[in-house]
Amino acid sequence: MTKLDAVDLDLLRALSHDPRATVVALAEKLGLSRNTVQARMSRLEKGGVFLSYERTLSAEALGFPIEAFLHGTVRQAELPAIREALARCPRSCRRTG
């Protein structure tokens, strides 16, 4: 794991308040050069500090007011019938795993 100093902690604190902040905005806010912020971000990324850069979408904003995750166990002999049933699901029914 990467050792964090005071500048790293300030950078992470600024990111926690505005996760979409640009490198330039972070540099201005922290009084650092753009290159310093970029180098530290790269080091933190390589050190495993950032878990993800994905954006999570709101199912409701996409027209799906209810979101559900289901997990089930089935007998292998039932798989063909289950696959057929899932194939008949509307497009909004998504199969993972």
C-alpha distances in whole Angstrom, upper triangle without the diagonal:
4,6,9,13,16,16,13,14,18,17,15,18,20,19,19,23,24,21,24,24,24,23,26,26,23,24,27,26,24,26,24,25,24,22,20,19,19,17,14,14,14,11,9,10,9,6,7,8,11,13,16,19,22,24,26,30,32,34,37,37,38,41,39,40,38,35,35,33,35,34,37,38,41,43,43,46,46,43,46,47,44,43,47,46,43,44,47,44,45,42,40,40,36,35,32,31
4,6,10,13,13,10,12,15,14,13,16,18,17,18,21,22,20,22,22,22,20,23,24,20,21,24,23,20,23,20,21,21,19,16,16,16,13,11,11,11,8,7,9,8,5,7,7,11,13,16,18,22,24,26,30,33,35,38,37,38,41,40,41,40,37,37,35,37,36,39,40,44,46,45,49,48,46,48,50,46,45,49,48,45,46,49,46,46,43,41,41,38,37,34,33
4,7,10,11,9,10,14,14,13,16,18,18,18,21,22,21,24,23,23,21,24,24,20,20,24,22,19,21,19,21,21,20,16,16,17,15,11,13,14,10,9,12,12,9,11,10,14,16,19,21,24,27,29,32,35,37,40,39,40,43,42,43,42,39,39,37,39,39,42,43,46,49,49,52,52,49,52,53,50,49,52,51,48,49,52,49,49,46,44,44,41,40,37,36
4,7,8,6,7,10,10,10,12,14,15,15,18,19,18,21,20,21,18,21,21,17,18,20,19,16,18,17,18,19,18,15,14,15,14,10,12,13,10,9,12,13,10,12,10,13,16,19,20,23,25,27,31,33,36,38,37,39,42,41,41,40,38,38,37,39,39,42,44,47,50,50,53,52,50,52,54,50,49,52,51,48,49,52,49,48,46,43,43,41,40,37,37
4,6,5,6,9,10,11,12,14,15,16,19,20,20,22,20,21,18,20,20,16,16,19,17,14,16,14,17,18,17,14,13,16,14,11,13,15,12,11,15,16,13,15,13,16,19,21,22,26,28,30,33,35,38,40,39,41,44,43,43,43,40,41,40,43,43,46,48,51,53,53,57,56,53,56,57,53,52,56,55,51,53,55,52,51,48,46,46,44,44,40,40
4,5,5,6,9,10,10,12,14,15,17,18,19,21,19,20,18,19,19,15,15,17,15,11,13,13,16,17,17,14,13,16,15,12,14,17,15,13,17,18,16,18,15,17,20,23,23,26,28,30,33,35,38,40,39,41,44,43,43,43,40,41,40,43,44,47,49,52,55,55,59,57,55,57,58,55,54,57,56,52,53,55,52,52,49,46,47,44,45,42,42
4,5,5,6,9,10,11,12,14,16,16,17,19,16,17,14,16,15,12,11,13,12,9,10,9,12,13,14,10,9,13,12,9,11,14,13,12,15,17,15,17,14,16,20,21,21,25,26,28,31,33,37,38,37,39,42,42,42,42,40,41,40,43,43,47,49,52,55,55,58,57,54,57,58,54,53,56,55,51,52,54,51,50,47,45,46,43,44,41,41
4,5,5,6,8,10,10,12,14,15,15,17,15,16,13,16,15,12,12,15,13,11,13,12,14,14,14,11,9,11,11,7,9,11,10,8,12,14,12,13,10,12,16,18,18,21,23,25,29,31,34,36,35,36,40,39,39,39,37,38,37,40,40,43,45,48,51,51,55,53,51,53,54,50,49,52,51,48,49,51,48,47,44,42,42,40,40,37,37
4,5,5,6,9,10,10,12,14,14,17,15,17,15,17,16,13,14,16,14,11,14,14,16,17,17,14,12,15,14,11,11,14,13,11,14,16,14,15,11,13,16,18,19,22,23,25,28,30,33,35,34,36,39,38,38,38,35,36,36,38,39,42,44,48,51,51,54,53,50,53,54,50,49,52,51,47,49,51,47,47,44,41,42,39,40,37,37
4,5,5,6,9,10,11,12,13,16,13,15,13,15,13,10,11,13,10,7,11,11,14,15,16,13,11,14,15,11,12,15,15,13,16,18,17,17,14,15,18,19,19,22,23,25,28,30,33,34,33,35,38,38,38,38,36,37,37,40,41,44,47,50,53,53,56,55,52,55,55,51,51,53,52,48,50,51,48,47,44,42,43,40,41,38,39
4,5,5,6,9,10,11,11,13,11,12,10,12,11,7,9,11,9,7,11,10,12,12,13,11,8,11,12,9,8,12,12,10,13,15,15,15,12,12,16,16,16,19,20,22,25,27,31,32,31,33,36,36,36,36,34,36,35,38,39,43,45,48,51,51,54,53,50,52,53,49,48,51,50,46,47,49,46,44,42,39,40,38,39,36,36
4,5,5,6,9,10,9,12,11,13,12,15,13,10,12,15,12,11,14,14,16,15,16,14,11,13,14,10,9,13,12,9,12,15,13,13,9,10,13,14,14,17,18,20,23,25,28,30,29,31,34,33,33,33,31,32,32,35,36,39,41,45,48,48,51,49,47,49,50,46,45,48,47,43,44,46,43,42,39,37,37,35,36,33,33
4,5,5,6,9,10,13,12,14,14,16,14,10,13,14,11,10,14,15,17,17,19,16,13,16,17,14,13,16,16,13,15,18,17,16,13,13,15,16,16,19,19,21,24,25,28,30,29,31,34,33,33,33,31,33,32,36,37,40,43,46,49,50,53,51,48,51,51,47,47,49,48,44,46,47,44,43,40,37,38,36,37,35,35
4,5,5,6,8,10,8,11,11,12,10,7,10,11,8,8,12,13,15,14,17,15,12,14,16,13,12,16,17,14,16,19,18,18,14,14,17,17,16,18,18,20,23,24,28,29,27,30,33,33,32,33,31,33,33,37,38,41,44,47,50,51,54,52,49,51,52,48,47,49,48,44,46,47,44,42,40,37,38,36,37,35,36
4,5,5,5,7,7,9,10,12,10,8,11,13,11,11,15,14,16,15,17,15,11,13,15,13,10,14,15,12,13,17,16,15,12,11,13,13,12,14,14,17,19,21,25,26,25,27,30,30,30,30,28,30,30,33,34,38,41,44,47,47,50,48,46,48,48,44,43,46,44,41,42,43,40,39,36,34,35,33,34,31,32
4,6,6,9,10,13,14,16,14,11,15,16,13,14,17,18,20,18,20,19,15,17,18,16,13,17,17,14,15,19,18,16,13,11,13,13,13,15,14,16,19,20,23,25,24,26,29,28,28,28,26,28,28,31,33,36,39,42,45,46,49,47,44,47,47,43,42,45,43,40,41,42,39,38,35,33,33,32,33,30,31
4,6,9,9,12,14,15,12,11,14,15,12,13,17,18,20,19,21,20,16,18,20,18,16,19,20,17,18,22,21,20,16,15,17,16,15,17,16,17,19,20,24,24,23,26,28,29,28,29,27,29,30,33,35,38,41,44,48,48,51,49,47,49,49,45,44,46,45,41,43,44,40,39,36,33,35,33,34,33,34
4,5,5,9,11,13,10,9,13,13,11,13,16,17,18,17,19,19,15,16,19,17,15,18,19,17,17,21,21,20,16,14,16,15,13,15,13,15,17,19,22,23,21,24,27,27,27,28,27,29,29,33,34,38,41,44,47,48,51,48,46,47,48,44,43,45,44,40,41,42,39,37,34,32,33,31,33,31,33
4,6,9,11,13,11,10,14,15,13,15,18,18,19,17,19,18,14,15,17,15,12,15,17,15,14,18,18,17,14,11,13,11,9,11,10,13,15,17,21,22,20,22,25,26,26,26,25,27,27,30,32,35,38,41,44,44,47,45,43,44,45,41,40,42,41,37,38,39,36,35,32,29,31,29,30,28,29
4,6,9,11,10,10,13,15,14,15,18,18,18,16,18,18,14,14,17,16,13,16,18,16,15,19,20,19,16,13,15,13,10,11,10,13,15,17,21,22,20,21,25,25,26,27,25,28,28,31,33,37,40,42,45,45,48,46,43,45,45,41,40,42,41,37,38,39,36,34,31,29,30,29,30,28,30
4,7,8,6,6,10,11,10,12,14,14,15,12,15,15,12,12,16,15,12,15,17,16,16,19,20,19,17,15,17,15,12,14,14,17,18,21,24,25,23,25,28,29,29,31,29,31,32,35,37,40,43,46,49,49,52,50,47,48,49,45,44,46,45,41,41,43,40,38,35,33,34,32,34,32,34
4,5,5,6,9,10,11,12,14,13,13,10,12,13,10,10,13,13,11,14,16,16,15,18,20,20,18,15,18,16,13,15,15,19,20,23,26,28,25,27,30,31,32,33,31,34,34,37,39,42,45,47,50,50,53,51,48,49,50,46,45,47,46,42,42,44,41,39,36,34,36,34,35,33,35
4,6,5,6,9,10,10,12,10,9,6,9,9,6,6,10,10,9,11,14,14,14,17,18,19,17,15,18,17,14,17,18,21,23,26,30,31,29,30,34,34,35,36,34,36,36,39,40,44,46,49,52,51,54,53,49,51,52,48,47,49,48,44,45,46,44,42,39,37,38,36,37,35,36
4,5,5,6,9,10,10,9,8,6,9,10,8,9,12,13,12,14,17,17,17,20,22,22,20,19,22,21,18,20,21,24,26,28,32,33,30,32,35,36,37,38,37,39,39,42,44,47,50,52,55,55,58,56,53,54,55,51,50,52,51,47,47,49,46,44,41,39,41,39,40,38,40
4,5,5,6,9,10,10,10,9,12,13,10,11,15,14,13,16,18,18,18,22,23,23,20,19,21,20,18,20,20,23,24,26,30,31,28,30,34,35,35,36,35,37,38,41,43,46,49,52,55,54,57,55,52,54,54,51,49,51,50,47,47,48,45,43,40,38,40,38,40,38,39
4,5,5,6,8,8,9,8,11,10,7,10,12,11,10,14,16,15,16,19,20,20,17,16,19,19,17,19,19,22,25,27,30,31,29,31,34,35,35,36,35,37,37,40,42,45,48,51,54,53,56,55,52,53,54,50,49,51,50,47,47,49,46,44,41,39,40,38,39,37,38
4,6,5,6,5,6,5,9,8,6,9,11,11,11,14,16,16,17,20,20,21,19,18,22,21,19,22,23,26,28,30,34,35,33,35,38,39,39,40,38,40,40,44,45,48,51,54,57,56,59,58,55,56,57,54,52,54,53,50,50,52,49,47,44,42,44,41,43,40,41
4,6,5,6,8,8,12,11,10,12,15,15,15,18,19,19,21,23,24,25,22,21,25,24,22,25,24,27,29,31,35,36,33,35,38,39,40,41,40,42,42,45,47,50,53,56,59,59,62,60,57,58,59,56,54,56,55,51,52,53,50,48,45,43,45,43,44,42,44
4,6,8,10,11,14,13,11,14,16,15,15,18,20,18,20,23,23,24,21,20,23,23,21,24,23,26,28,29,33,34,32,34,37,38,38,39,38,40,40,44,45,49,51,54,57,58,61,59,56,58,58,54,53,55,54,50,51,52,49,47,45,42,44,42,43,41,43
4,5,9,10,13,11,9,13,14,13,13,17,17,16,19,21,21,22,19,19,23,23,22,24,25,27,30,31,35,36,34,36,39,40,40,41,39,41,41,44,45,49,52,55,58,58,61,59,56,58,59,55,54,56,55,52,52,54,51,49,46,44,45,43,44,42,43
4,7,9,12,10,10,13,15,14,15,18,19,19,21,23,23,25,22,22,26,26,24,27,28,30,33,35,38,39,37,39,42,43,43,44,43,45,44,48,49,53,55,58,61,61,64,62,59,61,62,58,57,59,58,55,55,57,54,52,49,47,48,46,47,45,46
4,7,8,6,7,10,11,11,13,15,16,16,18,20,21,22,20,20,24,24,23,26,27,30,32,35,38,39,37,39,42,43,43,44,42,44,44,47,48,52,54,57,59,59,62,61,58,60,61,57,56,58,57,53,54,56,53,51,48,46,48,45,46,44,44
4,5,5,6,9,10,11,12,14,16,17,18,20,21,23,21,21,25,25,23,26,27,30,33,35,39,40,38,39,43,43,44,45,43,45,44,48,49,52,54,57,60,59,62,61,58,59,60,57,55,58,57,53,54,56,53,51,48,46,48,45,46,44,44
4,5,5,6,9,10,10,12,14,15,16,18,20,21,20,19,22,22,20,23,24,27,30,32,36,37,35,36,40,41,41,42,40,42,42,45,46,49,52,54,57,56,59,58,55,56,57,54,52,54,54,50,50,52,50,48,44,43,44,42,43,40,41
4,5,5,6,8,10,10,12,14,15,16,18,20,19,19,22,22,20,24,25,29,31,34,37,39,37,38,42,42,43,44,42,43,42,46,46,50,52,54,57,56,59,58,54,56,57,54,52,55,54,51,51,53,50,49,45,44,45,43,43,41,41
4,5,5,6,9,10,11,12,14,15,16,18,17,18,21,22,20,24,25,29,31,34,38,39,37,39,42,43,43,44,42,43,42,45,46,49,51,54,56,56,59,58,55,56,58,54,52,55,55,51,51,54,51,50,46,45,46,43,44,41,41
4,5,5,6,9,10,10,12,14,15,17,15,15,18,18,17,20,22,25,28,30,34,36,34,35,38,39,40,40,38,39,39,42,42,46,48,51,53,53,56,55,52,53,55,51,49,52,52,48,48,50,48,46,43,41,42,40,40,38,38
4,5,5,6,9,10,10,12,14,16,14,14,17,17,15,19,21,24,27,30,33,35,33,34,38,38,39,39,37,39,38,41,41,45,47,49,52,51,54,53,50,51,53,49,47,50,50,46,46,48,46,44,41,40,41,38,38,36,36
4,5,5,6,9,10,11,12,14,14,14,18,18,17,21,23,26,29,32,35,38,36,37,40,40,41,42,39,40,39,42,42,45,47,50,52,51,55,54,50,52,54,50,48,51,51,47,48,50,48,47,43,42,43,40,40,37,37
4,5,5,6,8,10,10,12,11,12,16,17,16,20,22,25,28,31,34,36,35,36,39,39,40,40,37,38,37,40,40,44,45,48,51,50,54,53,50,51,53,49,48,51,50,46,47,49,47,46,43,41,42,39,39,36,36
4,5,5,6,9,10,11,9,9,13,13,12,16,18,21,24,27,30,33,31,32,36,36,36,36,34,35,34,37,37,41,42,45,48,47,51,49,46,48,49,46,44,47,47,43,44,46,43,42,39,37,38,35,35,33,33
4,5,5,6,8,10,10,10,13,14,13,17,19,23,26,29,32,34,33,33,37,37,38,38,35,36,34,37,37,40,42,45,47,46,50,49,45,47,49,45,44,46,46,42,43,45,43,42,39,38,38,35,35,32,32
4,5,5,6,9,9,10,13,15,15,19,22,25,28,31,34,36,35,36,39,39,40,39,36,37,35,38,38,41,42,45,47,47,50,49,46,48,50,47,45,48,48,44,45,47,45,44,41,40,40,37,37,33,33
4,5,5,6,5,7,10,12,13,17,19,22,25,28,31,33,33,33,37,36,37,36,33,34,32,35,35,38,40,43,45,45,48,47,44,47,48,44,43,46,46,42,43,45,43,42,39,37,38,35,34,31,31
4,5,5,6,6,8,10,10,14,17,20,23,26,29,31,30,31,34,34,35,34,31,32,30,33,33,36,37,40,43,42,45,44,41,43,45,41,40,43,43,39,40,42,40,39,36,34,35,31,31,28,28
4,5,8,9,11,12,13,17,20,23,26,29,32,34,34,34,37,36,38,37,34,34,32,34,34,37,38,41,43,42,45,45,42,44,45,42,41,44,44,40,41,44,41,41,38,37,36,33,33,29,29
4,6,8,10,13,15,18,21,23,27,30,32,35,35,35,38,37,38,37,34,34,32,34,34,37,38,41,43,42,46,45,42,45,46,43,42,45,45,41,42,45,42,42,39,38,37,34,34,30,29
4,6,7,10,12,15,18,20,24,27,29,32,31,32,35,34,35,33,30,30,28,30,30,33,34,37,39,39,43,42,39,41,43,39,38,41,41,38,39,41,39,39,36,34,34,31,30,27,26
4,6,9,11,15,17,19,23,25,28,30,30,31,34,33,33,32,30,30,28,31,30,34,35,38,41,41,44,43,41,43,44,41,40,43,42,38,40,42,39,39,36,34,34,31,31,28,27
4,6,8,11,13,15,19,22,24,27,27,27,30,30,30,29,27,27,26,28,29,32,34,37,39,39,43,41,38,41,42,38,37,40,39,36,37,39,36,36,33,31,31,28,28,25,25
4,7,9,12,14,17,20,22,25,25,25,28,27,28,27,24,24,22,25,25,28,30,33,36,35,39,38,35,37,38,35,33,36,36,32,33,36,33,33,30,28,28,25,25,21,21
4,6,9,11,14,17,19,22,22,22,25,24,25,25,22,22,21,24,24,28,30,32,35,35,38,37,34,36,37,33,32,35,34,30,31,33,31,30,27,25,25,22,23,20,20
4,7,10,13,16,19,21,20,21,24,24,25,25,22,23,22,25,26,30,32,35,37,37,40,38,35,37,38,34,33,35,35,31,31,34,31,30,27,25,25,23,23,21,22
4,6,9,13,15,18,17,17,20,20,21,21,19,20,19,22,24,27,30,32,35,35,37,35,32,34,35,31,30,32,31,27,28,30,27,26,23,21,22,19,20,18,19
4,6,10,12,15,14,14,18,17,19,19,17,19,19,22,24,27,30,33,36,36,38,36,33,35,35,31,30,32,31,27,28,29,26,25,22,20,21,19,20,19,21
4,7,9,12,11,12,15,14,15,15,13,15,15,19,21,25,28,30,33,34,36,34,31,32,32,29,28,30,28,25,26,27,24,22,20,17,18,16,18,17,19
4,6,9,8,8,11,11,12,13,12,14,15,19,21,25,28,30,34,34,36,33,31,32,32,28,27,29,27,23,24,25,22,20,17,14,16,15,17,17,20
4,5,5,7,9,9,9,10,9,13,15,18,21,25,28,30,34,34,36,33,31,32,32,28,27,29,27,23,24,25,21,19,17,14,16,15,18,18,21
4,5,5,7,5,7,7,7,10,12,16,19,22,26,28,31,32,34,30,28,29,28,25,24,25,23,20,21,21,17,15,14,10,12,12,15,16,19
4,5,5,5,4,7,8,12,15,18,22,25,28,30,34,35,36,33,31,32,31,27,27,28,25,22,23,23,19,17,16,12,14,15,19,20,23
4,5,7,8,11,12,15,18,21,24,28,31,33,36,37,39,35,33,34,33,30,29,29,27,24,25,24,21,18,16,13,16,17,20,21,24
4,6,8,11,11,14,17,20,23,26,29,31,34,34,36,33,30,31,30,27,26,26,24,21,21,21,18,15,13,10,13,14,18,19,22
4,6,9,11,14,17,20,23,26,29,31,34,34,36,32,30,30,29,26,25,25,23,21,21,20,17,14,12,10,13,14,18,20,23
4,6,7,10,13,16,20,22,26,27,31,31,33,29,27,28,26,23,23,23,21,18,19,18,15,12,11,8,10,12,16,17,21
4,7,10,14,16,20,23,26,28,32,33,34,31,29,30,28,25,25,26,23,20,22,21,17,15,15,11,13,15,18,20,23
4,7,10,13,16,19,23,25,28,30,31,28,26,28,26,22,23,24,21,18,20,19,16,14,15,11,11,13,16,17,20
4,7,10,14,17,20,22,26,27,29,26,24,26,24,21,21,22,19,17,19,19,15,14,14,10,10,11,13,14,17
4,6,10,13,17,19,23,24,26,23,21,23,22,18,19,20,17,15,18,18,14,15,15,11,10,10,11,12,15
4,7,10,14,16,20,21,23,21,19,21,20,17,17,19,17,14,17,18,15,16,15,13,10,10,10,9,11
4,7,10,13,16,18,20,17,16,19,18,14,15,17,15,13,16,17,14,16,16,14,11,10,9,10,11
4,7,10,14,15,18,15,14,17,17,13,15,17,16,14,17,18,16,19,19,17,14,13,10,10,10
4,7,10,12,15,12,12,15,14,11,13,16,14,13,17,18,17,19,20,19,15,14,12,12,11
4,7,9,12,10,10,14,14,11,13,16,15,15,18,20,19,22,23,22,18,17,14,14,12
4,6,8,7,7,11,11,9,11,14,13,14,17,18,18,22,23,22,19,18,15,15,14
4,5,5,7,10,11,10,13,15,15,16,18,20,21,24,25,25,22,21,18,18,16
4,5,5,8,10,10,11,14,15,15,17,20,20,24,25,26,22,21,17,17,15
4,6,7,9,10,11,13,14,16,17,19,21,24,26,26,23,22,19,20,18
4,6,6,6,9,10,11,12,14,16,17,21,23,23,20,19,16,18,17
4,6,5,6,9,10,10,12,14,15,19,20,21,17,17,14,15,14
4,5,5,6,9,10,11,13,15,18,19,21,18,17,15,16,16
4,5,5,6,9,10,11,13,17,19,20,17,17,15,17,17
4,5,5,6,9,10,11,15,16,17,14,14,11,13,14
4,5,5,6,9,10,14,14,16,13,12,10,12,13
4,5,5,7,9,12,14,16,13,14,12,15,16
4,5,5,7,11,13,14,11,12,11,15,16
4,5,5,9,10,11,8,9,8,11,13
4,5,8,9,11,9,10,9,13,15
4,6,9,11,9,11,12,15,18
4,6,8,6,8,10,13,16
4,5,5,9,11,15,18
4,5,7,10,13,17
4,6,10,12,16
4,7,10,13
4,7,10
4,7
4
